[in-house]
Amino acid sequence: MTKKILIVDDEPNIVISLEFLMKKEGFAVAVACDGEEALAKVVSFAPDLILLDVMMPKKSGFEVCEALRADPAKAGLLIVMLTAKGRDTEVAKGLAMGADAYVTKPFSTKELVARVKTMLAVA
C-alpha cells in the first residue's frame, strides 16, 4: 500500500520541491500551508508521516506536534520537524514535544528522502 506524506510549510518553493521529490519516490502527498490546515488535513488525509515546518502562521509546528501527540488516535503518526532553527535548544524542544526526527534547513533532499524511506521502512 502506498505510504502517505503530509507536507506542512508556508514557503511555496519548499512545498513544491518536497512534493515533487516525495511523489517521485512513489508516496501519496498532501500539502498544508499553516498549522490549522495541517491538523485538518491529518483528519481528512490520514498520513503515515508529516514533514512539519516549525515557523508557520496560525499554529506553529511545535503546537501542531503537541496537538497530534495529545491525541491517542494519532500516536503512530511519524513527525519530522523541518526548520531553519537549528540550535540545540530548538532541536531538544522539538524532540521533547514528540517529533520523531528534526531536520534543519537548508537540508540535503537526498538525505531527507533516505530518512523518510527509513522511517516508513520503504526500500
Secondary structure, DSSP 8 states (H G I E B T S, - for coil): ---EEEEE-S-HHHHHHHHHHHHHTT-EEEEESSHHHHHHHHHHH--SEEEEESS-SSS-HHHHHHHHHT-GGGTT-EEEEEES--SHHHHHHHHHTT-SEEEESS--HHHHHHHHHHHTT--
